[in-house]
Amino acid sequence: MALRRLETLWFNTGTLCNLACATCYIESSPTNDALAYLTLADVEAYLDEIARDRLPVREIGFTGGEPFMNRAMPAMIALAQARGFEVLVLTNAMRPLRRFEAAIAALARDRLTFRVSLDHYTAEVHDAERGAGSFAIALDGLNWLMAKGFSAAIAGRHLPHESDAMARAGYAALFANQALPCPPLVLFPEMDAAADVPEITTACWGILDVAPDAMMCASSRMVVRRRGAAAPAVLACTLLAYDPQFELGATLAAAAGAVALNHPHCARFCVLGGASCSG
């Protein structure tokens, strides 16, 4: 997969998280710091490269772990906003975010979206994944963001027994019961690493009527700092943090090469799942 046009640059701010979810694709937890915290200077260096080389990046995404475990998170958002980018922040909207209420409230509202993980429209399913009581806390955080005038979205999951229409109706009912508008909803395929995944070939484009340019690695890259590393590195994808073959170099220029879609996540999430992490 060639990099058609670099439109989204993701920063993984670190794999530490306040939760240890049952099926986290990146294995984030309160103890997993395999990806160390990025610094504000790390982020600034890549934004400088974008400006210097006039790269066509329109969106900066922040993911983790839980991004707000990193104390530099509000400053990183503000920097990306000041450089004129659209900013997307993935968060569970729980205690790490809420400890920065004052700093978040001071951020500009335009071109900034918080995508909150709400795995299901029922507490039972969400809490089974993320821990007892987490649904209510996440929902409260989401409501706080919307009450402060921020653009918010929901990241949910496609459960095997539910159609897309059923899931969307469930979320709509959840917010209707609270007399609130339902935020935009992004439903991701299940990421079961133990599940068998069909092999994909270039014939899939025609069979599935999928455009190669729709794949994330055709338009995005992700910056990480591995624990103990002297400098950050650029990866092909938000989903493939640990496989060394997807580490492409230290700069965006070095990471502009082609990527082989030879990981199960390539099939499960992108080609067959039709999903994308970008806004």
Sequence and secondary structure as in RCSB ss.txt:
>XXXX:A:sequence
MALRRLETLWFNTGTLCNLACATCYIESSPTNDALAYLTLADVEAYLDEIARDRLPVREIGFTGGEPFMNRAMPA
MIALAQARGFEVLVLTNAMRPLRRFEAAIAALARDRLTFRVSLDHYTAEVHDAERGAGSFAIALDGLNWLMAKGF
SAAIAGRHLPHESDAMARAGYAALFANQALPCPPLVLFPEMDAAADVPEITTACWGILDVAPDAMMCASSRMVVR
RRGAAAPAVLACTLLAYDPQFELGATLAAAAGAVALNHPHCARFCVLGGASCSG
>XXXX:A:secstr
       EEEEE  SB S   TT TT  BSS  SB    HHHHHHHHHHHHHTT    EEEEESS GGGSTTHHH
HHHHHHHTT EEEEEE  SHHHHTTHHHHHTS  TTEEEEEE   SSHHHHHHHH TTHHHHHHHHHHHHHHTT 
EEEEEEE  TT  HHHHHHHHHHHHHTTT     EEEE    TTS      TTHHHHHT  GGGSGGGTEEEEE 
BTT SS EEES TT SS GGGEEESSTTTT S     SHHIIIIIITT   S  
